[in-house]
Amino acid sequence: MAGVWTSVCVMFPALDAKAPGFKVYAVIDASGDPSEMASRTTLARFAQAGVIPTSTNAVLSETHRTWNRPEAVELAKLYALVAPNYAALIESYQKAQEVAKQSR
């Protein structure tokens, strides 16, 4: 789950989903709060309730699971749009592959 304010827009639905036994993840970097104190308090409350704090990158990676799939190149393009550091990594990898092919 993610929302505008972690302490409100995520907290209440997360706790409501947790009550009947759902496994709940709170995507912390896709949400925000008006203060550091609100964020820390919310994380503590999540921990007490069993809500799992996570990040956008972790959600994407867990959903994706493996690069050994036919649509991996297309997924990499989408991932690079939301993670500029990843785009740099892919560019570096592609260059290394080109150099390796040329030296064979």
N, CA, C and O atoms as a GROMACS GRO file, in nm:
protein
  416
    1MET      N    1   0.083  -0.117   0.000
    1MET     CA    2   0.000   0.000   0.000
    1MET      C    3   0.088   0.124   0.000
    1MET      O    4   0.199   0.124   0.053
    2ALA      N    5   0.038   0.228  -0.058
    2ALA     CA    6   0.105   0.357  -0.057
    2ALA      C    7  -0.004   0.464  -0.053
    2ALA      O    8  -0.120   0.437  -0.087
    3GLY      N    9   0.032   0.582  -0.012
    3GLY     CA   10  -0.066   0.690  -0.006
    3GLY      C   11   0.003   0.823   0.012
    3GLY      O   12   0.125   0.830   0.028
    4VAL      N   13  -0.074   0.928   0.011
    4VAL     CA   14  -0.018   1.062   0.023
    4VAL      C   15   0.054   1.076   0.158
    4VAL      O   16   0.171   1.113   0.162
    5TRP      N   17  -0.016   1.047   0.266
    5TRP     CA   18   0.044   1.050   0.400
    5TRP      C   19   0.049   0.908   0.454
    5TRP      O   20  -0.054   0.841   0.464
    6THR      N   21   0.168   0.864   0.488
    6THR     CA   22   0.185   0.730   0.542
    6THR      C   23   0.107   0.714   0.672
    6THR      O   24   0.046   0.610   0.697
    7SER      N   25   0.109   0.817   0.753
    7SER     CA   26   0.046   0.810   0.886
    7SER      C   27  -0.107   0.813   0.882
    7SER      O   28  -0.171   0.787   0.984
    8VAL      N   29  -0.165   0.842   0.767
    8VAL     CA   30  -0.310   0.846   0.756
    8VAL      C   31  -0.358   0.758   0.641
    8VAL      O   32  -0.428   0.659   0.662
    9CYS      N   33  -0.319   0.795   0.519
    9CYS     CA   34  -0.368   0.728   0.398
    9CYS      C   35  -0.322   0.583   0.386
    9CYS      O   36  -0.386   0.502   0.319
   10VAL      N   37  -0.211   0.550   0.450
   10VAL     CA   38  -0.162   0.412   0.448
   10VAL      C   39  -0.194   0.344   0.581
   10VAL      O   40  -0.236   0.228   0.582
   11MET      N   41  -0.176   0.414   0.690
   11MET     CA   42  -0.193   0.354   0.822
   11MET      C   43  -0.329   0.288   0.840
   11MET      O   44  -0.337   0.170   0.874
   12PHE      N   45  -0.435   0.362   0.817
   12PHE     CA   46  -0.567   0.309   0.849
   12PHE      C   47  -0.608   0.192   0.759
   12PHE      O   48  -0.655   0.091   0.811
   13PRO      N   49  -0.590   0.200   0.628
   13PRO     CA   50  -0.625   0.082   0.547
   13PRO      C   51  -0.532  -0.036   0.575
   13PRO      O   52  -0.574  -0.152   0.567
   14ALA      N   53  -0.405  -0.008   0.607
   14ALA     CA   54  -0.311  -0.117   0.638
   14ALA      C   55  -0.355  -0.191   0.764
   14ALA      O   56  -0.358  -0.314   0.766
   15LEU      N   57  -0.390  -0.116   0.867
   15LEU     CA   58  -0.436  -0.180   0.990
   15LEU      C   59  -0.569  -0.253   0.970
   15LEU      O   60  -0.590  -0.360   1.025
   16ASP      N   61  -0.657  -0.194   0.890
   16ASP     CA   62  -0.784  -0.260   0.859
   16ASP      C   63  -0.763  -0.390   0.781
   16ASP      O   64  -0.835  -0.487   0.803
   17ALA      N   65  -0.666  -0.391   0.691
   17ALA     CA   66  -0.638  -0.513   0.613
   17ALA      C   67  -0.567  -0.617   0.699
   17ALA      O   68  -0.588  -0.737   0.680
   18LYS      N   69  -0.485  -0.572   0.792
   18LYS     CA   70  -0.412  -0.662   0.880
   18LYS      C   71  -0.506  -0.736   0.976
   18LYS      O   72  -0.486  -0.854   1.005
   19ALA      N   73  -0.609  -0.667   1.023
   19ALA     CA   74  -0.701  -0.722   1.124
   19ALA      C   75  -0.762  -0.857   1.081
   19ALA      O   76  -0.766  -0.949   1.163
   20PRO      N   77  -0.810  -0.872   0.956
   20PRO     CA   78  -0.864  -1.003   0.918
   20PRO      C   79  -0.756  -1.102   0.871
   20PRO      O   80  -0.788  -1.214   0.831
   21GLY      N   81  -0.630  -1.060   0.877
   21GLY     CA   82  -0.522  -1.154   0.849
   21GLY      C   83  -0.450  -1.138   0.717
   21GLY      O   84  -0.370  -1.225   0.681
   22PHE      N   85  -0.474  -1.031   0.643
   22PHE     CA   86  -0.401  -1.010   0.518
   22PHE      C   87  -0.255  -0.977   0.547
   22PHE      O   88  -0.223  -0.915   0.648
   23LYS      N   89  -0.168  -1.018   0.457
   23LYS     CA   90  -0.027  -0.980   0.464
   23LYS      C   91  -0.018  -0.843   0.398
   23LYS      O   92  -0.053  -0.828   0.282
   24VAL      N   93   0.030  -0.744   0.472
   24VAL     CA   94   0.027  -0.606   0.424
   24VAL      C   95   0.169  -0.549   0.416
   24VAL      O   96   0.247  -0.561   0.510
   25TYR      N   97   0.199  -0.488   0.303
   25TYR     CA   98   0.325  -0.418   0.281
   25TYR      C   99   0.295  -0.269   0.267
   25TYR      O  100   0.203  -0.231   0.196
   26ALA      N  101   0.373  -0.187   0.333
   26ALA     CA  102   0.360  -0.042   0.320
   26ALA      C  103   0.481   0.010   0.244
   26ALA      O  104   0.595  -0.004   0.290
   27VAL      N  105   0.457   0.068   0.128
   27VAL     CA  106   0.566   0.117   0.042
   27VAL      C  107   0.603   0.257   0.090
   27VAL      O  108   0.542   0.357   0.053
   28ILE      N  109   0.705   0.260   0.175
   28ILE     CA  110   0.739   0.381   0.248
   28ILE      C  111   0.787   0.494   0.157
   28ILE      O  112   0.749   0.609   0.178
   29ASP      N  113   0.870   0.464   0.057
   29ASP     CA  114   0.920   0.572  -0.029
   29ASP      C  115   0.820   0.618  -0.134
   29ASP      O  116   0.848   0.710  -0.211
   30ALA      N  117   0.703   0.554  -0.140
   30ALA     CA  118   0.598   0.599  -0.230
   30ALA      C  119   0.491   0.677  -0.154
   30ALA      O  120   0.388   0.713  -0.210
   31SER      N  121   0.518   0.702  -0.029
   31SER     CA  122   0.427   0.776   0.057
   31SER      C  123   0.508   0.884   0.129
   31SER      O  124   0.630   0.889   0.116
   32GLY      N  125   0.441   0.966   0.203
   32GLY     CA  126   0.513   1.071   0.274
   32GLY      C  127   0.441   1.109   0.401
   32GLY      O  128   0.333   1.058   0.431
   33ASP      N  129   0.500   1.198   0.475
   33ASP     CA  130   0.442   1.250   0.597
   33ASP      C  131   0.486   1.394   0.615
   33ASP      O  132   0.586   1.436   0.555
   34PRO      N  133   0.415   1.470   0.696
   34PRO     CA  134   0.452   1.610   0.714
   34PRO      C  135   0.576   1.629   0.802
   34PRO      O  136   0.634   1.738   0.806
   35SER      N  137   0.619   1.522   0.871
   35SER     CA  138   0.737   1.537   0.956
   35SER      C  139   0.807   1.403   0.974
   35SER      O  140   0.749   1.297   0.952
   36GLU      N  141   0.933   1.411   1.014
   36GLU     CA  142   1.011   1.291   1.044
   36GLU      C  143   0.949   1.216   1.162
   36GLU      O  144   0.946   1.094   1.164
   37MET      N  145   0.899   1.290   1.260
   37MET     CA  146   0.837   1.229   1.378
   37MET      C  147   0.715   1.146   1.337
   37MET      O  148   0.696   1.035   1.387
   38ALA      N  149   0.633   1.199   1.248
   38ALA     CA  150   0.516   1.124   1.201
   38ALA      C  151   0.560   0.996   1.130
   38ALA      O  152   0.498   0.891   1.149
   39SER      N  153   0.664   1.004   1.050
   39SER     CA  154   0.714   0.885   0.979
   39SER      C  155   0.765   0.780   1.077
   39SER      O  156   0.734   0.662   1.063
   40ARG      N  157   0.841   0.823   1.175
   40ARG     CA  158   0.898   0.728   1.273
   40ARG      C  159   0.787   0.663   1.357
   40ARG      O  160   0.790   0.543   1.383
   41THR      N  161   0.690   0.743   1.397
   41THR     CA  162   0.578   0.690   1.475
   41THR      C  163   0.500   0.589   1.393
   41THR      O  164   0.460   0.484   1.444
   42THR      N  165   0.478   0.620   1.268
   42THR     CA  166   0.405   0.530   1.179
   42THR      C  167   0.480   0.400   1.159
   42THR      O  168   0.420   0.293   1.164
   43LEU      N  169   0.610   0.407   1.136
   43LEU     CA  170   0.689   0.284   1.120
   43LEU      C  171   0.683   0.198   1.246
   43LEU      O  172   0.674   0.076   1.237
   44ALA      N  173   0.688   0.261   1.362
   44ALA     CA  174   0.679   0.185   1.487
   44ALA      C  175   0.542   0.118   1.498
   44ALA      O  176   0.533   0.002   1.540
   45ARG      N  177   0.440   0.189   1.462
   45ARG     CA  178   0.305   0.132   1.468
   45ARG      C  179   0.289   0.019   1.368
   45ARG      O  180   0.226  -0.083   1.399
   46PHE      N  181   0.346   0.035   1.248
   46PHE     CA  182   0.344  -0.074   1.150
   46PHE      C  183   0.411  -0.198   1.208
   46PHE      O  184   0.357  -0.309   1.198
   47ALA      N  185   0.528  -0.180   1.268
   47ALA     CA  186   0.602  -0.293   1.324
   47ALA      C  187   0.520  -0.364   1.432
   47ALA      O  188   0.515  -0.487   1.435
   48GLN      N  189   0.455  -0.288   1.518
   48GLN     CA  190   0.371  -0.347   1.624
   48GLN      C  191   0.254  -0.425   1.567
   48GLN      O  192   0.213  -0.527   1.624
   49ALA      N  193   0.200  -0.379   1.455
   49ALA     CA  194   0.082  -0.443   1.396
   49ALA      C  195   0.119  -0.554   1.297
   49ALA      O  196   0.031  -0.629   1.253
   50GLY      N  197   0.247  -0.565   1.262
   50GLY     CA  198   0.287  -0.668   1.167
   50GLY      C  199   0.278  -0.625   1.021
   50GLY      O  200   0.282  -0.708   0.931
   51VAL      N  201   0.265  -0.495   0.998
   51VAL     CA  202   0.267  -0.441   0.862
   51VAL      C  203   0.414  -0.433   0.819
   51VAL      O  204   0.499  -0.385   0.895
   52ILE      N  205   0.445  -0.481   0.700
   52ILE     CA  206   0.584  -0.490   0.655
   52ILE      C  207   0.622  -0.364   0.576
   52ILE      O  208   0.567  -0.341   0.468
   53PRO      N  209   0.715  -0.282   0.629
   53PRO     CA  210   0.762  -0.167   0.553
   53PRO      C  211   0.852  -0.215   0.439
   53PRO      O  212   0.934  -0.306   0.456
   54THR      N  213   0.837  -0.153   0.324
   54THR     CA  214   0.917  -0.190   0.208
   54THR      C  215   0.940  -0.066   0.121
   54THR      O  216   0.898   0.044   0.156
   55SER      N  217   1.007  -0.087   0.007
   55SER     CA  218   1.035   0.024  -0.085
   55SER      C  219   0.981  -0.009  -0.224
   55SER      O  220   0.949  -0.124  -0.254
   56THR      N  221   0.971   0.093  -0.306
   56THR     CA  222   0.925   0.073  -0.444
   56THR      C  223   1.015  -0.025  -0.516
   56THR      O  224   0.968  -0.114  -0.586
   57ASN      N  225   1.145  -0.009  -0.498
   57ASN     CA  226   1.240  -0.099  -0.563
   57ASN      C  227   1.218  -0.244  -0.520
   57ASN      O  228   1.222  -0.334  -0.604
   58ALA      N  229   1.195  -0.266  -0.392
   58ALA     CA  230   1.172  -0.402  -0.344
   58ALA      C  231   1.044  -0.461  -0.403
   58ALA      O  232   1.041  -0.579  -0.439
   59VAL      N  233   0.938  -0.380  -0.412
   59VAL     CA  234   0.812  -0.429  -0.470
   59VAL      C  235   0.832  -0.464  -0.617
   59VAL      O  236   0.788  -0.570  -0.663
   60LEU      N  237   0.898  -0.376  -0.691
   60LEU     CA  238   0.924  -0.404  -0.833
   60LEU      C  239   1.007  -0.531  -0.850
   60LEU      O  240   0.978  -0.615  -0.935
   61SER      N  241   1.111  -0.543  -0.769
   61SER     CA  242   1.199  -0.659  -0.781
   61SER      C  243   1.128  -0.788  -0.743
   61SER      O  244   1.147  -0.891  -0.809
   62GLU      N  245   1.048  -0.784  -0.639
   62GLU     CA  246   0.977  -0.905  -0.597
   62GLU      C  247   0.872  -0.946  -0.701
   62GLU      O  248   0.854  -1.065  -0.728
   63THR      N  249   0.806  -0.848  -0.758
   63THR     CA  250   0.706  -0.878  -0.862
   63THR      C  251   0.773  -0.934  -0.986
   63THR      O  252   0.724  -1.029  -1.047
   64HIS      N  253   0.883  -0.875  -1.022
   64HIS     CA  254   0.959  -0.913  -1.141
   64HIS      C  255   1.025  -1.050  -1.125
   64HIS      O  256   1.021  -1.131  -1.217
   65ARG      N  257   1.084  -1.076  -1.009
   65ARG     CA  258   1.149  -1.201  -0.968
   65ARG      C  259   1.276  -1.237  -1.043
   65ARG      O  260   1.378  -1.263  -0.978
   66THR      N  261   1.276  -1.241  -1.174
   66THR     CA  262   1.394  -1.288  -1.248
   66THR      C  263   1.407  -1.216  -1.381
   66THR      O  264   1.308  -1.174  -1.441
   67TRP      N  265   1.531  -1.202  -1.427
   67TRP     CA  266   1.556  -1.144  -1.559
   67TRP      C  267   1.551  -1.252  -1.666
   67TRP      O  268   1.557  -1.221  -1.785
   68ASN      N  269   1.540  -1.376  -1.626
   68ASN     CA  270   1.538  -1.488  -1.720
   68ASN      C  271   1.395  -1.510  -1.770
   68ASN      O  272   1.332  -1.611  -1.740
   69ARG      N  273   1.347  -1.414  -1.846
   69ARG     CA  274   1.212  -1.421  -1.900
   69ARG      C  275   1.209  -1.345  -2.032
   69ARG      O  276   1.289  -1.254  -2.052
   70PRO      N  277   1.119  -1.381  -2.121
   70PRO     CA  278   1.116  -1.321  -2.256
   70PRO      C  279   1.100  -1.169  -2.258
   70PRO      O  280   1.156  -1.102  -2.344
   71GLU      N  281   1.023  -1.115  -2.165
   71GLU     CA  282   0.997  -0.971  -2.165
   71GLU      C  283   1.096  -0.891  -2.082
   71GLU      O  284   1.070  -0.775  -2.051
   72ALA      N  285   1.208  -0.949  -2.046
   72ALA     CA  286   1.306  -0.884  -1.960
   72ALA      C  287   1.357  -0.752  -2.017
   72ALA      O  288   1.373  -0.655  -1.943
   73VAL      N  289   1.381  -0.745  -2.146
   73VAL     CA  290   1.433  -0.621  -2.206
   73VAL      C  291   1.330  -0.509  -2.191
   73VAL      O  292   1.365  -0.395  -2.159
   74GLU      N  293   1.205  -0.541  -2.215
   74GLU     CA  294   1.100  -0.439  -2.202
   74GLU      C  295   1.083  -0.396  -2.056
   74GLU      O  296   1.062  -0.278  -2.027
   75LEU      N  297   1.091  -0.492  -1.964
   75LEU     CA  298   1.082  -0.458  -1.822
   75LEU      C  299   1.198  -0.369  -1.780
   75LEU      O  300   1.180  -0.276  -1.701
   76ALA      N  301   1.316  -0.396  -1.832
   76ALA     CA  302   1.435  -0.315  -1.799
   76ALA      C  303   1.414  -0.170  -1.845
   76ALA      O  304   1.453  -0.077  -1.775
   77LYS      N  305   1.354  -0.152  -1.959
   77LYS     CA  306   1.327  -0.016  -2.008
   77LYS      C  307   1.232   0.059  -1.913
   77LYS      O  308   1.254   0.176  -1.882
   78LEU      N  309   1.126  -0.010  -1.868
   78LEU     CA  310   1.032   0.052  -1.776
   78LEU      C  311   1.098   0.082  -1.642
   78LEU      O  312   1.080   0.189  -1.584
   79TYR      N  313   1.176  -0.013  -1.593
   79TYR     CA  314   1.243   0.004  -1.465
   79TYR      C  315   1.341   0.121  -1.470
   79TYR      O  316   1.354   0.197  -1.374
   80ALA      N  317   1.408   0.135  -1.584
   80ALA     CA  318   1.505   0.245  -1.600
   80ALA      C  319   1.436   0.381  -1.594
   80ALA      O  320   1.497   0.480  -1.554
   81LEU      N  321   1.310   0.388  -1.634
   81LEU     CA  322   1.236   0.514  -1.628
   81LEU      C  323   1.213   0.560  -1.484
   81LEU      O  324   1.214   0.680  -1.456
   82VAL      N  325   1.193   0.465  -1.393
   82VAL     CA  326   1.165   0.502  -1.254
   82VAL      C  327   1.289   0.495  -1.164
   82VAL      O  328   1.287   0.543  -1.051
   83ALA      N  329   1.396   0.437  -1.216
   83ALA     CA  330   1.520   0.424  -1.138
   83ALA      C  331   1.639   0.466  -1.225
   83ALA      O  332   1.701   0.380  -1.288
   84PRO      N  333   1.671   0.596  -1.228
   84PRO     CA  334   1.780   0.644  -1.314
   84PRO      C  335   1.914   0.575  -1.288
   84PRO      O  336   1.991   0.556  -1.382
   85ASN      N  337   1.942   0.538  -1.164
   85ASN     CA  338   2.067   0.467  -1.137
   85ASN      C  339   2.068   0.331  -1.206
   85ASN      O  340   2.172   0.283  -1.251
   86TYR      N  341   1.951   0.270  -1.214
   86TYR     CA  342   1.940   0.143  -1.282
   86TYR      C  343   1.967   0.162  -1.432
   86TYR      O  344   2.032   0.077  -1.494
   87ALA      N  345   1.918   0.271  -1.488
   87ALA     CA  346   1.943   0.300  -1.630
   87ALA      C  347   2.093   0.309  -1.657
   87ALA      O  348   2.141   0.258  -1.758
   88ALA      N  349   2.167   0.373  -1.566
   88ALA     CA  350   2.312   0.382  -1.581
   88ALA      C  351   2.377   0.244  -1.571
   88ALA      O  352   2.472   0.214  -1.644
   89LEU      N  353   2.328   0.162  -1.482
   89LEU     CA  354   2.380   0.026  -1.467
   89LEU      C  355   2.358  -0.055  -1.595
   89LEU      O  356   2.449  -0.123  -1.641
   90ILE      N  357   2.240  -0.047  -1.652
   90ILE     CA  358   2.209  -0.120  -1.776
   90ILE      C  359   2.299  -0.071  -1.888
   90ILE      O  360   2.352  -0.152  -1.964
   91GLU      N  361   2.317   0.060  -1.900
   91GLU     CA  362   2.403   0.115  -2.004
   91GLU      C  363   2.546   0.062  -1.989
   91GLU      O  364   2.609   0.024  -2.088
   92SER      N  365   2.595   0.059  -1.867
   92SER     CA  366   2.729   0.008  -1.840
   92SER      C  367   2.739  -0.140  -1.877
   92SER      O  368   2.838  -0.183  -1.938
   93TYR      N  369   2.638  -0.217  -1.841
   93TYR     CA  370   2.637  -0.361  -1.872
   93TYR      C  371   2.637  -0.383  -2.024
   93TYR      O  372   2.711  -0.467  -2.075
   94GLN      N  373   2.554  -0.308  -2.095
   94GLN     CA  374   2.546  -0.323  -2.240
   94GLN      C  375   2.679  -0.289  -2.306
   94GLN      O  376   2.722  -0.358  -2.398
   95LYS      N  377   2.746  -0.184  -2.259
   95LYS     CA  378   2.878  -0.148  -2.313
   95LYS      C  379   2.979  -0.259  -2.288
   95LYS      O  380   3.058  -0.293  -2.375
   96ALA      N  381   2.976  -0.316  -2.168
   96ALA     CA  382   3.068  -0.425  -2.135
   96ALA      C  383   3.043  -0.546  -2.224
   96ALA      O  384   3.137  -0.613  -2.266
   97GLN      N  385   2.918  -0.574  -2.254
   97GLN     CA  386   2.885  -0.685  -2.342
   97GLN      C  387   2.936  -0.661  -2.484
   97GLN      O  388   2.985  -0.753  -2.548
   98GLU      N  389   2.925  -0.537  -2.532
   98GLU     CA  390   2.975  -0.502  -2.664
   98GLU      C  391   3.127  -0.519  -2.671
   98GLU      O  392   3.179  -0.574  -2.768
   99VAL      N  393   3.195  -0.474  -2.569
   99VAL     CA  394   3.341  -0.488  -2.564
   99VAL      C  395   3.381  -0.635  -2.560
   99VAL      O  396   3.476  -0.675  -2.628
  100ALA      N  397   3.310  -0.714  -2.484
  100ALA     CA  398   3.339  -0.857  -2.475
  100ALA      C  399   3.320  -0.926  -2.610
  100ALA      O  400   3.399  -1.013  -2.647
  101LYS      N  401   3.217  -0.889  -2.683
  101LYS     CA  402   3.193  -0.947  -2.815
  101LYS      C  403   3.302  -0.909  -2.914
  101LYS      O  404   3.343  -0.992  -2.996
  102GLN      N  405   3.350  -0.786  -2.906
  102GLN     CA  406   3.453  -0.738  -2.999
  102GLN      C  407   3.588  -0.805  -2.973
  102GLN      O  408   3.667  -0.821  -3.066
  103SER      N  409   3.613  -0.844  -2.849
  103SER     CA  410   3.744  -0.902  -2.817
  103SER      C  411   3.748  -1.054  -2.838
  103SER      O  412   3.852  -1.115  -2.810
  104ARG      N  413   3.643  -1.113  -2.883
  104ARG     CA  414   3.641  -1.258  -2.909
  104ARG      C  415   3.702  -1.290  -3.040
  104ARG      O  416   3.709  -1.408  -3.077
   0.00000   0.00000   0.00000
